[in-house]
Amino acid sequence: MSILILLLAFIFVTITVIKIFPMSLLNRKAEREEGIIYQIKPILTTIGKYNKKMDMPKYRKKFQSKLIAAGEPILVDADEFLALKELLLIVGGLLFYFVTQSIIITIIGLVLGFMMPDIWLNDELKKRQKVILRTLPDFLDLMTLTVEAGLDFGAALAKVLSVSKTNALVDEFALAQQEMRLGSTRQQALRNLSDRINLSDVSTFVSSLIQADQLGASLGPAMRIQADQMRIKRMQRAEKLGAEAPVKMLVPLMLFIFPSVFVMLFGPIIIKVMTSGF
């Protein structure tokens, strides 16, 4: 029981620290130099210099792509992210060792500390992908309307970006627009956008635009088809989540709701039977 309480306490403290001192303080948009994560940035940079000397190109490519796909929520590269994992590995191991003096629990602390940044990054990536998938059909509808109204792709993109609220998808298209203004071709800017987001729906949309551009076809019909498909996919995802909801509700019902109902229904009966001598 004490081990379970310790594990729950460690998880609670870790989540609390992340929520109170979010890693987004290192975001490029954040100008404030405060928070625990920002304060340890020099340490991550120092450890990252040693990590750069290690030969692990697959790791760097994987995590750099994941950091970019998550919107670079912290200003670190793959080596500095590994440094964060190494730092939390040491902190988790020391914390569990000094509290329990147990080798087994210390190993658990090492594993939890090392895996916590991965859990956080995967969560950030999933949240960002959900936002992109949810807003993509509406964004494509606006792009299609402006293109069919007679604007070219660049002018249509500028118009839609000017009236859209800021979100992950809008930020990515704004970056693609900036690349085109700096001299990149439309095809290259769209390929870069697809690589950054790393979602099949976005890749399909970009491929159709590039193909239509290469063939000299009108972008309007191609974008209309993609917008309709994206809207259908969004509806299908919503229906799937709705179908999964009863199954997901079953566990909390069994653990929390049903026991409370049974106590309310049978508690007085049991007390009455016990006090009456039966």
GUKOLNU-945728 format. One record per residue (C-alpha): residue number from 1; chain; x, y negated, z negated. Coordinates in nm, 3 decimals, decimal comma. Layout:
# residues N
+-----+----+---------+---------+---------+
:   i : ch :      xx :      yy :      zz :
+-----+----+---------+---------+---------+
: NUM :  A :       X :       Y :       Z :
...
+-----+----+---------+---------+---------+
This chain:
# residues 278
+-----+----+---------+---------+---------+
:   i : ch :      xx :      yy :      zz :
+-----+----+---------+---------+---------+
:   1 :  A :   0,000 :   0,000 :   0,000 :
:   2 :  A :   0,284 :  -0,242 :  -0,083 :
:   3 :  A :   0,441 :  -0,173 :   0,256 :
:   4 :  A :   0,114 :  -0,251 :   0,432 :
:   5 :  A :   0,074 :  -0,573 :   0,235 :
:   6 :  A :   0,430 :  -0,674 :   0,325 :
:   7 :  A :   0,371 :  -0,608 :   0,694 :
:   8 :  A :   0,049 :  -0,808 :   0,692 :
:   9 :  A :   0,221 :  -1,091 :   0,506 :
:  10 :  A :   0,506 :  -1,102 :   0,759 :
:  11 :  A :   0,264 :  -1,111 :   1,052 :
:  12 :  A :   0,056 :  -1,381 :   0,881 :
:  13 :  A :   0,358 :  -1,599 :   0,809 :
:  14 :  A :   0,490 :  -1,557 :   1,164 :
:  15 :  A :   0,160 :  -1,647 :   1,326 :
:  16 :  A :   0,116 :  -1,941 :   1,088 :
:  17 :  A :   0,461 :  -2,078 :   1,171 :
:  18 :  A :   0,395 :  -2,047 :   1,545 :
:  19 :  A :   0,059 :  -2,225 :   1,511 :
:  20 :  A :   0,188 :  -2,502 :   1,286 :
:  21 :  A :   0,517 :  -2,550 :   1,473 :
:  22 :  A :   0,421 :  -2,445 :   1,827 :
:  23 :  A :   0,693 :  -2,363 :   2,075 :
:  24 :  A :   0,526 :  -2,608 :   2,312 :
:  25 :  A :   0,716 :  -2,882 :   2,128 :
:  26 :  A :   0,994 :  -2,790 :   2,370 :
:  27 :  A :   0,769 :  -2,850 :   2,669 :
:  28 :  A :   0,897 :  -3,099 :   2,925 :
:  29 :  A :   0,591 :  -3,313 :   2,861 :
:  30 :  A :   0,667 :  -3,335 :   2,491 :
:  31 :  A :   0,885 :  -3,628 :   2,396 :
:  32 :  A :   0,884 :  -3,570 :   2,020 :
:  33 :  A :   1,197 :  -3,428 :   1,860 :
:  34 :  A :   1,036 :  -3,249 :   1,570 :
:  35 :  A :   0,931 :  -2,905 :   1,459 :
:  36 :  A :   1,118 :  -2,591 :   1,366 :
:  37 :  A :   1,152 :  -2,462 :   1,720 :
:  38 :  A :   1,304 :  -2,784 :   1,847 :
:  39 :  A :   1,550 :  -2,791 :   1,558 :
:  40 :  A :   1,687 :  -2,445 :   1,643 :
:  41 :  A :   1,731 :  -2,530 :   2,014 :
:  42 :  A :   2,108 :  -2,601 :   1,970 :
:  43 :  A :   2,148 :  -2,260 :   1,808 :
:  44 :  A :   1,967 :  -2,092 :   2,097 :
:  45 :  A :   2,189 :  -2,278 :   2,345 :
:  46 :  A :   2,505 :  -2,165 :   2,165 :
:  47 :  A :   2,399 :  -1,801 :   2,146 :
:  48 :  A :   2,275 :  -1,821 :   2,504 :
:  49 :  A :   2,625 :  -1,909 :   2,625 :
:  50 :  A :   2,749 :  -1,574 :   2,497 :
:  51 :  A :   2,450 :  -1,394 :   2,647 :
:  52 :  A :   2,534 :  -1,541 :   2,987 :
:  53 :  A :   2,860 :  -1,347 :   2,982 :
:  54 :  A :   2,670 :  -1,016 :   2,975 :
:  55 :  A :   2,596 :  -0,842 :   3,303 :
:  56 :  A :   2,216 :  -0,805 :   3,304 :
:  57 :  A :   2,076 :  -0,955 :   3,628 :
:  58 :  A :   1,752 :  -0,752 :   3,612 :
:  59 :  A :   1,674 :  -0,883 :   3,263 :
:  60 :  A :   1,743 :  -1,243 :   3,365 :
:  61 :  A :   1,529 :  -1,216 :   3,676 :
:  62 :  A :   1,242 :  -1,052 :   3,488 :
:  63 :  A :   1,224 :  -1,297 :   3,199 :
:  64 :  A :   1,300 :  -1,604 :   3,407 :
:  65 :  A :   1,008 :  -1,512 :   3,633 :
:  66 :  A :   0,788 :  -1,450 :   3,330 :
:  67 :  A :   0,883 :  -1,783 :   3,172 :
:  68 :  A :   0,805 :  -1,965 :   3,497 :
:  69 :  A :   0,476 :  -1,778 :   3,542 :
:  70 :  A :   0,380 :  -1,877 :   3,186 :
:  71 :  A :   0,440 :  -2,240 :   3,276 :
:  72 :  A :   0,774 :  -2,263 :   3,095 :
:  73 :  A :   0,608 :  -2,322 :   2,756 :
:  74 :  A :   0,953 :  -2,361 :   2,600 :
:  75 :  A :   1,255 :  -2,526 :   2,757 :
:  76 :  A :   1,482 :  -2,223 :   2,755 :
:  77 :  A :   1,621 :  -1,996 :   3,021 :
:  78 :  A :   1,629 :  -1,616 :   3,006 :
:  79 :  A :   1,956 :  -1,607 :   2,808 :
:  80 :  A :   1,830 :  -1,855 :   2,551 :
:  81 :  A :   1,505 :  -1,660 :   2,522 :
:  82 :  A :   1,714 :  -1,351 :   2,446 :
:  83 :  A :   1,896 :  -1,563 :   2,186 :
:  84 :  A :   1,560 :  -1,638 :   2,023 :
:  85 :  A :   1,484 :  -1,266 :   2,009 :
:  86 :  A :   1,826 :  -1,196 :   1,857 :
:  87 :  A :   1,782 :  -1,472 :   1,600 :
:  88 :  A :   1,440 :  -1,347 :   1,491 :
:  89 :  A :   1,579 :  -0,993 :   1,480 :
:  90 :  A :   1,833 :  -1,105 :   1,220 :
:  91 :  A :   1,580 :  -1,313 :   1,026 :
:  92 :  A :   1,324 :  -1,034 :   1,022 :
:  93 :  A :   1,578 :  -0,774 :   0,911 :
:  94 :  A :   1,717 :  -0,993 :   0,631 :
:  95 :  A :   1,371 :  -1,091 :   0,512 :
:  96 :  A :   1,250 :  -0,734 :   0,486 :
:  97 :  A :   1,576 :  -0,613 :   0,329 :
:  98 :  A :   1,585 :  -0,871 :   0,051 :
:  99 :  A :   1,218 :  -0,816 :  -0,029 :
: 100 :  A :   1,208 :  -0,435 :  -0,023 :
: 101 :  A :   1,572 :  -0,316 :  -0,036 :
: 102 :  A :   1,457 :  -0,037 :   0,192 :
: 103 :  A :   1,642 :   0,068 :   0,507 :
: 104 :  A :   1,328 :   0,194 :   0,679 :
: 105 :  A :   1,136 :  -0,128 :   0,613 :
: 106 :  A :   1,441 :  -0,328 :   0,722 :
: 107 :  A :   1,437 :  -0,145 :   1,055 :
: 108 :  A :   1,069 :  -0,232 :   1,089 :
: 109 :  A :   1,156 :  -0,596 :   1,023 :
: 110 :  A :   1,426 :  -0,585 :   1,289 :
: 111 :  A :   1,185 :  -0,446 :   1,546 :
: 112 :  A :   0,908 :  -0,695 :   1,458 :
: 113 :  A :   1,146 :  -0,988 :   1,471 :
: 114 :  A :   1,288 :  -0,883 :   1,806 :
: 115 :  A :   0,949 :  -0,818 :   1,965 :
: 116 :  A :   0,766 :  -1,127 :   1,835 :
: 117 :  A :   0,885 :  -1,363 :   2,115 :
: 118 :  A :   0,775 :  -1,106 :   2,376 :
: 119 :  A :   0,430 :  -1,082 :   2,220 :
: 120 :  A :   0,401 :  -1,460 :   2,214 :
: 121 :  A :   0,523 :  -1,501 :   2,574 :
: 122 :  A :   0,286 :  -1,233 :   2,705 :
: 123 :  A :   0,000 :  -1,406 :   2,526 :
: 124 :  A :   0,092 :  -1,742 :   2,681 :
: 125 :  A :   0,118 :  -1,579 :   3,024 :
: 126 :  A :  -0,222 :  -1,413 :   2,996 :
: 127 :  A :  -0,389 :  -1,735 :   2,882 :
: 128 :  A :  -0,238 :  -1,929 :   3,171 :
: 129 :  A :  -0,336 :  -1,664 :   3,425 :
: 130 :  A :  -0,692 :  -1,667 :   3,295 :
: 131 :  A :  -0,710 :  -2,042 :   3,344 :
: 132 :  A :  -0,574 :  -2,013 :   3,698 :
: 133 :  A :  -0,813 :  -1,734 :   3,796 :
: 134 :  A :  -1,109 :  -1,921 :   3,649 :
: 135 :  A :  -1,033 :  -2,252 :   3,821 :
: 136 :  A :  -0,905 :  -2,119 :   4,154 :
: 137 :  A :  -1,245 :  -2,074 :   4,329 :
: 138 :  A :  -1,361 :  -2,429 :   4,243 :
: 139 :  A :  -1,027 :  -2,575 :   4,352 :
: 140 :  A :  -1,045 :  -2,389 :   4,683 :
: 141 :  A :  -1,403 :  -2,509 :   4,735 :
: 142 :  A :  -1,290 :  -2,871 :   4,701 :
: 143 :  A :  -0,994 :  -2,810 :   4,930 :
: 144 :  A :  -1,219 :  -2,647 :   5,189 :
: 145 :  A :  -1,469 :  -2,934 :   5,184 :
: 146 :  A :  -1,199 :  -3,196 :   5,230 :
: 147 :  A :  -1,029 :  -3,002 :   5,511 :
: 148 :  A :  -1,360 :  -2,944 :   5,688 :
: 149 :  A :  -1,431 :  -3,316 :   5,651 :
: 150 :  A :  -1,134 :  -3,387 :   5,877 :
: 151 :  A :  -0,835 :  -3,433 :   5,646 :
: 152 :  A :  -0,515 :  -3,241 :   5,700 :
: 153 :  A :  -0,381 :  -3,011 :   5,428 :
: 154 :  A :  -0,153 :  -3,269 :   5,267 :
: 155 :  A :  -0,418 :  -3,542 :   5,252 :
: 156 :  A :  -0,678 :  -3,292 :   5,129 :
: 157 :  A :  -0,445 :  -3,171 :   4,855 :
: 158 :  A :  -0,374 :  -3,527 :   4,742 :
: 159 :  A :  -0,747 :  -3,606 :   4,734 :
: 160 :  A :  -0,838 :  -3,298 :   4,533 :
: 161 :  A :  -0,553 :  -3,350 :   4,287 :
: 162 :  A :  -0,663 :  -3,709 :   4,230 :
: 163 :  A :  -1,013 :  -3,602 :   4,119 :
: 164 :  A :  -0,923 :  -3,280 :   3,934 :
: 165 :  A :  -0,871 :  -3,246 :   3,562 :
: 166 :  A :  -0,526 :  -3,135 :   3,452 :
: 167 :  A :  -0,486 :  -2,761 :   3,413 :
: 168 :  A :  -0,233 :  -2,492 :   3,502 :
: 169 :  A :  -0,349 :  -2,456 :   3,864 :
: 170 :  A :  -0,358 :  -2,831 :   3,925 :
: 171 :  A :  -0,008 :  -2,864 :   3,781 :
: 172 :  A :   0,124 :  -2,596 :   4,016 :
: 173 :  A :  -0,033 :  -2,756 :   4,324 :
: 174 :  A :   0,096 :  -3,095 :   4,211 :
: 175 :  A :   0,446 :  -2,947 :   4,199 :
: 176 :  A :   0,397 :  -2,801 :   4,547 :
: 177 :  A :   0,286 :  -3,144 :   4,669 :
: 178 :  A :   0,597 :  -3,299 :   4,518 :
: 179 :  A :   0,816 :  -3,042 :   4,695 :
: 180 :  A :   0,655 :  -3,127 :   5,028 :
: 181 :  A :   0,713 :  -3,497 :   4,969 :
: 182 :  A :   1,080 :  -3,424 :   4,896 :
: 183 :  A :   1,126 :  -3,251 :   5,230 :
: 184 :  A :   1,013 :  -2,888 :   5,188 :
: 185 :  A :   0,789 :  -2,745 :   5,454 :
: 186 :  A :   0,431 :  -2,664 :   5,368 :
: 187 :  A :   0,496 :  -2,293 :   5,407 :
: 188 :  A :   0,798 :  -2,299 :   5,177 :
: 189 :  A :   0,616 :  -2,505 :   4,914 :
: 190 :  A :   0,324 :  -2,261 :   4,918 :
: 191 :  A :   0,560 :  -1,962 :   4,894 :
: 192 :  A :   0,727 :  -2,122 :   4,593 :
: 193 :  A :   0,387 :  -2,180 :   4,436 :
: 194 :  A :   0,295 :  -1,816 :   4,490 :
: 195 :  A :   0,624 :  -1,697 :   4,341 :
: 196 :  A :   0,584 :  -1,918 :   4,034 :
: 197 :  A :   0,227 :  -1,813 :   3,955 :
: 198 :  A :   0,281 :  -1,448 :   4,050 :
: 199 :  A :  -0,087 :  -1,355 :   4,084 :
: 200 :  A :  -0,229 :  -1,140 :   4,362 :
: 201 :  A :  -0,524 :  -1,375 :   4,424 :
: 202 :  A :  -0,295 :  -1,673 :   4,472 :
: 203 :  A :  -0,057 :  -1,469 :   4,688 :
: 204 :  A :  -0,346 :  -1,363 :   4,912 :
: 205 :  A :  -0,463 :  -1,722 :   4,951 :
: 206 :  A :  -0,112 :  -1,846 :   5,030 :
: 207 :  A :  -0,054 :  -1,565 :   5,282 :
: 208 :  A :  -0,375 :  -1,649 :   5,467 :
: 209 :  A :  -0,281 :  -2,018 :   5,487 :
: 210 :  A :   0,070 :  -1,941 :   5,611 :
: 211 :  A :  -0,065 :  -1,697 :   5,868 :
: 212 :  A :  -0,322 :  -1,948 :   5,994 :
: 213 :  A :  -0,053 :  -2,214 :   6,009 :
: 214 :  A :   0,182 :  -1,989 :   6,207 :
: 215 :  A :  -0,091 :  -1,894 :   6,453 :
: 216 :  A :  -0,202 :  -2,252 :   6,496 :
: 217 :  A :  -0,553 :  -2,173 :   6,376 :
: 218 :  A :  -0,776 :  -2,413 :   6,187 :
: 219 :  A :  -0,729 :  -2,402 :   5,810 :
: 220 :  A :  -1,094 :  -2,472 :   5,733 :
: 221 :  A :  -1,241 :  -2,129 :   5,819 :
: 222 :  A :  -0,950 :  -1,945 :   5,652 :
: 223 :  A :  -0,990 :  -2,147 :   5,335 :
: 224 :  A :  -1,367 :  -2,097 :   5,339 :
: 225 :  A :  -1,325 :  -1,718 :   5,353 :
: 226 :  A :  -1,071 :  -1,724 :   5,070 :
: 227 :  A :  -1,291 :  -1,950 :   4,856 :
: 228 :  A :  -1,588 :  -1,714 :   4,898 :
: 229 :  A :  -1,376 :  -1,410 :   4,812 :
: 230 :  A :  -1,231 :  -1,577 :   4,504 :
: 231 :  A :  -1,579 :  -1,671 :   4,384 :
: 232 :  A :  -1,697 :  -1,312 :   4,428 :
: 233 :  A :  -1,395 :  -1,181 :   4,239 :
: 234 :  A :  -1,458 :  -1,424 :   3,953 :
: 235 :  A :  -1,816 :  -1,303 :   3,927 :
: 236 :  A :  -1,701 :  -0,941 :   3,928 :
: 237 :  A :  -1,451 :  -1,011 :   3,650 :
: 238 :  A :  -1,724 :  -1,179 :   3,446 :
: 239 :  A :  -1,956 :  -0,881 :   3,495 :
: 240 :  A :  -1,678 :  -0,644 :   3,394 :
: 241 :  A :  -1,610 :  -0,839 :   3,075 :
: 242 :  A :  -1,981 :  -0,842 :   2,999 :
: 243 :  A :  -2,000 :  -0,465 :   3,041 :
: 244 :  A :  -1,700 :  -0,418 :   2,809 :
: 245 :  A :  -1,840 :  -0,641 :   2,535 :
: 246 :  A :  -2,064 :  -0,377 :   2,366 :
: 247 :  A :  -1,774 :  -0,133 :   2,344 :
: 248 :  A :  -1,545 :  -0,397 :   2,194 :
: 249 :  A :  -1,813 :  -0,492 :   1,941 :
: 250 :  A :  -1,848 :  -0,135 :   1,821 :
: 251 :  A :  -1,531 :  -0,134 :   1,607 :
: 252 :  A :  -1,608 :  -0,452 :   1,405 :
: 253 :  A :  -1,966 :  -0,330 :   1,367 :
: 254 :  A :  -1,847 :   0,001 :   1,223 :
: 255 :  A :  -1,586 :  -0,159 :   0,996 :
: 256 :  A :  -1,766 :  -0,468 :   0,868 :
: 257 :  A :  -2,135 :  -0,494 :   0,956 :
: 258 :  A :  -2,261 :  -0,140 :   0,893 :
: 259 :  A :  -2,091 :  -0,101 :   0,550 :
: 260 :  A :  -2,245 :  -0,430 :   0,436 :
: 261 :  A :  -2,589 :  -0,320 :   0,558 :
: 262 :  A :  -2,554 :   0,017 :   0,381 :
: 263 :  A :  -2,454 :  -0,154 :   0,056 :
: 264 :  A :  -2,753 :  -0,387 :   0,075 :
: 265 :  A :  -2,997 :  -0,105 :   0,156 :
: 266 :  A :  -2,873 :   0,178 :  -0,061 :
: 267 :  A :  -2,686 :  -0,011 :  -0,333 :
: 268 :  A :  -2,993 :  -0,090 :  -0,546 :
: 269 :  A :  -3,123 :   0,265 :  -0,501 :
: 270 :  A :  -2,794 :   0,418 :  -0,616 :
: 271 :  A :  -2,774 :   0,182 :  -0,916 :
: 272 :  A :  -3,130 :   0,265 :  -1,013 :
: 273 :  A :  -3,067 :   0,639 :  -0,985 :
: 274 :  A :  -2,748 :   0,612 :  -1,193 :
: 275 :  A :  -2,911 :   0,406 :  -1,468 :
: 276 :  A :  -3,218 :   0,633 :  -1,487 :
: 277 :  A :  -3,002 :   0,933 :  -1,572 :
: 278 :  A :  -3,044 :   1,137 :  -1,254 :
+-----+----+---------+---------+---------+
